[in-house]
Amino acid sequence: MSWKFFRGKRDPAYNEILDRIKAYDKSGDRSLVHVRLDDHTILLLNQLKLATGIEMQKMIAFAITELIRQHPELRTLIKQFLQKINE
């Protein structure tokens, strides 16, 4: 059964975030990162794929991008750390 079947049956509040994740473009990404996740997170991501059609890799890339966007201080901390080790 297609995940599209359930779109009209779920709470519309979820549509915005799911649409943003689906619209996230990772086509230009060339790097591959191996990520270790706990079993519960893997299960949840697999269920998300079944329920929405969103691939695990897209969800992880979106989540990391949003984390960095919402917390620009992370970039500053990384830059400061790199400057210290290069001194």
BELSULBEL-V351091 format. One record per pair of residues at least 12 apart in sequence whose ideal C-beta (glycine too) atoms are under 10 Angstrom apart, sorted by the first residue. I is the first residue (numbers start at 0). J is the second residue. If there is no record, write none. Layout:
# BELSULBEL-V351091
I|J + I|J
This chain:
# BELSULBEL-V351091
0|49 + 1|52 + 2|17 + 2|47 + 2|48 + 2|49 + 2|50 + 2|51 + 2|52 + 2|53 + 3|51 + 3|52 + 5|49 + 5|50 + 5|51 + 6|51 + 6|52 + 9|50 + 9|51 + 13|50 + 13|51 + 16|61 + 16|65 + 17|47 + 17|50 + 17|51 + 17|52 + 17|53 + 19|61 + 19|65 + 20|47 + 20|51 + 20|53 + 20|54 + 20|57 + 20|58 + 20|60 + 20|61 + 20|62 + 20|65 + 21|51 + 21|52 + 21|53 + 21|54 + 21|57 + 21|61 + 22|61 + 23|53 + 23|57 + 23|58 + 23|60 + 23|61 + 23|62 + 23|64 + 23|65 + 24|57 + 24|60 + 25|54 + 25|56 + 25|57 + 25|59 + 25|60 + 25|61 + 25|64 + 28|56 + 28|57 + 28|60 + 31|56 + 32|56 + 32|59 + 32|60 + 32|63 + 34|55 + 34|56 + 34|59 + 34|63 + 36|55 + 36|59 + 40|55 + 40|59 + 41|55 + 43|55 + 43|58 + 44|56 + 44|58 + 44|59
